[in-house]
Amino acid sequence: MLKTHEGGVSVKDADSKNGTFVNSKKVSGWTQLGDGDTVAFSEDAIYELYMPPEFYEFMKKRAFIEGM
C-alpha cells in the first residue's frame, strides 16, 4: 500500500505472502520513502522511486487540501 502525506510517500505491506521490501529490507508498518529508494512488491514488481523537488511541493499542497 502506498500513502501520500505532507512528508512525501510511505509504503506498507498489505499482509501479502511475500512481503514488501524497501532497499532490500522487509518493511513492517509504514515506511517513509525517499528519492532513489527501491520498492519491491514482488519479484516482478520492483520500482525505483524518483522524487524531484517539485514533487515534494506538490505533495505538501495535496496533503493539505485532502486533510492528510
C-alpha positions in Angstrom: 0.0 0.0 0.0 1.2 3.5 -0.8 0.2 6.6 1.1 0.9 10.2 0.3 1.3 12.8 3.1 2.9 16.1 3.8 6.3 14.5 4.1 6.1 12.6 0.8 5.2 9.0 0.3 5.2 6.0 2.6 4.7 2.3 1.9 3.3 -0.6 4.0 2.8 -4.3 3.3 -0.8 -5.3 2.8 -0.4 -8.6 4.6 0.9 -10.2 1.5 2.5 -13.7 1.5 5.9 -12.5 0.3 6.1 -9.1 2.0 7.1 -5.6 0.7 10.7 -4.5 0.6 12.4 -1.1 0.6 16.1 -1.2 -0.5 16.0 -5.0 0.0 14.8 -4.7 3.6 11.3 -6.1 4.6 9.0 -3.4 5.9 6.8 -3.7 8.9 4.4 -0.8 9.4 4.5 2.4 7.4 8.0 3.2 6.0 8.9 6.6 4.6 10.3 6.6 1.1 13.0 8.8 -0.3 14.4 9.7 -3.6 16.2 6.7 -5.1 14.6 4.1 -2.9 13.9 0.8 -4.5 10.5 -0.7 -3.6 9.6 -4.3 -4.3 6.1 -5.7 -4.1 7.1 -9.0 -5.6 10.0 -10.4 -7.7 8.3 -9.0 -10.8 7.2 -5.6 -9.4 10.3 -3.7 -8.4 10.3 0.1 -8.7 12.9 2.8 -8.1 11.5 6.0 -6.7 12.3 9.3 -8.3 11.0 12.3 -6.5 12.2 15.7 -7.8 11.8 18.7 -5.6 8.7 19.8 -7.4 7.0 16.5 -6.3 7.6 17.3 -2.6 6.0 20.7 -3.1 3.0 19.2 -5.0 2.5 16.5 -2.2 2.6 19.1 0.5 -0.2 21.1 -1.2 -2.2 17.9 -1.9 -1.9 16.7 1.7 -3.1 20.0 3.0 -6.1 20.0 0.6 -7.1 16.5 1.4 -6.6 16.9 5.1 -3.9 14.3 5.4 
